[in-house]
């Protein structure tokens, strides 16, 4: 059996017809606290794959501080990402959280069984760094 494909996008791209995804891809949200309208754009949501609340709060606080220093929204977001060590902290969460490990194992099994998946969250990664990219890399490392 052929392995499924793994893609990622953001919710606004789906809503506005801009997402280039395989037609048969299951859209898997990876948002810890989705809005009501988020659910209409995805087939399912795996909140345990969203960044932990304390990391999101630390990121938000750092970004607000950066904006107060005059950085634009995207610049503040990306500078805060580096300041809080977001990538390392999120990867550590993926490795240490039993809920996250179970969800990753489930997605890996689905890919191995031939299902195509598209990871979905809020951030447009052309402008802002996002946990979704790290999660995709982590899942690819897990399944290769």
C-alpha positions in Angstrom: 0.0 0.0 0.0 1.2 3.5 -0.9 1.9 5.9 2.0 -0.5 8.9 2.2 0.8 12.4 1.6 1.3 15.0 4.3 0.6 18.7 3.6 -0.2 21.7 5.7 -2.1 25.0 5.3 -3.9 27.7 7.3 -7.6 28.1 7.7 -8.0 31.3 5.8 -6.4 29.7 2.7 -9.1 27.0 2.9 -11.9 29.5 3.4 -10.8 31.6 0.4 -9.9 28.7 -1.9 -6.2 29.4 -1.8 -5.0 26.1 -0.3 -3.3 23.8 -2.6 -4.1 20.4 -1.0 -4.6 16.9 -2.5 -8.4 16.6 -3.2 -8.6 13.5 -0.9 -6.7 15.0 2.0 -8.3 14.9 5.4 -8.0 18.3 6.9 -6.8 17.9 10.5 -6.9 21.0 12.7 -4.0 21.2 15.2 -5.4 24.0 17.3 -5.7 23.9 21.1 -8.6 26.3 21.3 -10.4 26.6 18.0 -13.0 29.2 17.3 -16.5 28.0 16.2 -15.9 28.9 12.6 -12.6 26.9 12.5 -14.5 23.6 12.8 -16.3 24.3 9.5 -13.0 24.4 7.6 -11.5 21.1 8.9 -12.7 17.5 9.1 -11.4 17.1 12.7 -9.3 18.9 15.2 -6.6 17.4 17.4 -6.2 20.0 20.2 -3.5 17.9 21.9 -1.2 18.8 19.0 -1.6 22.6 19.5 1.1 24.2 21.5 0.6 24.0 25.3 -1.2 27.0 26.9 1.8 28.2 28.9 4.0 28.3 25.7 1.3 30.2 23.8 0.9 32.7 26.7 4.7 33.2 26.9 4.7 33.8 23.2 1.8 36.2 23.3 3.4 38.2 26.1 6.7 38.5 24.3 5.0 39.5 21.0 3.1 42.2 22.8 6.3 43.5 24.3 7.9 43.5 20.8 5.0 45.5 19.4 5.3 48.1 22.1 8.9 48.5 20.9 7.6 49.3 17.5 7.8 46.0 15.6 4.9 45.2 13.2 2.6 42.2 14.0 4.6 39.7 11.9 8.0 41.0 13.1 6.9 40.9 16.7 5.6 37.4 16.3 8.8 36.1 14.7 11.1 37.9 17.2 9.0 36.5 20.1 9.3 33.0 18.6 13.1 33.3 18.9 13.0 34.9 22.3 10.9 32.2 24.0 12.7 29.3 22.2 9.4 28.2 20.7 10.7 25.5 18.4 12.7 23.7 21.0 9.9 24.0 23.6 7.2 22.7 21.2 9.4 19.8 20.1 10.0 18.9 23.7 6.2 19.0 24.3 5.7 16.7 21.4 8.2 14.2 22.8 7.2 14.4 26.4 3.4 14.7 26.3 1.7 11.3 26.2 -1.4 12.9 24.6 0.7 14.4 21.8 2.6 11.2 21.3 -0.6 9.2 21.0 -2.0 11.7 18.5 1.2 11.6 16.5 1.1 7.8 16.5 -2.5 7.8 15.2 -1.7 10.2 12.4 1.5 8.2 11.5 -0.6 5.1 11.3 -3.2 6.8 9.1 -0.4 8.0 6.7 1.1 4.5 6.6 -2.4 3.1 5.7 -2.5 5.4 2.7 -4.6 8.3 4.0 -3.5 11.8 2.9 -3.5 14.4 5.7 -3.3 18.2 5.7 -2.4 19.9 9.0 -4.4 23.1 9.6 -4.1 26.0 12.0 -4.5 29.8 11.9 -1.1 31.2 10.9 -0.1 32.1 7.3 3.5 30.8 7.3 4.5 33.1 4.5 4.5 35.8 7.1 4.7 34.2 10.5 6.4 31.1 11.9 4.0 28.4 13.1 4.0 25.2 15.2 2.3 23.5 12.3 5.5 23.5 10.3 7.4 21.9 13.2 4.6 19.3 13.7 4.8 18.4 10.0 8.6 18.0 10.2 8.2 15.9 13.4 5.6 13.7 11.8 7.8 13.2 8.7 10.7 12.3 10.9 8.5 9.8 12.9 7.2 8.1 9.7 10.4 8.0 7.6 
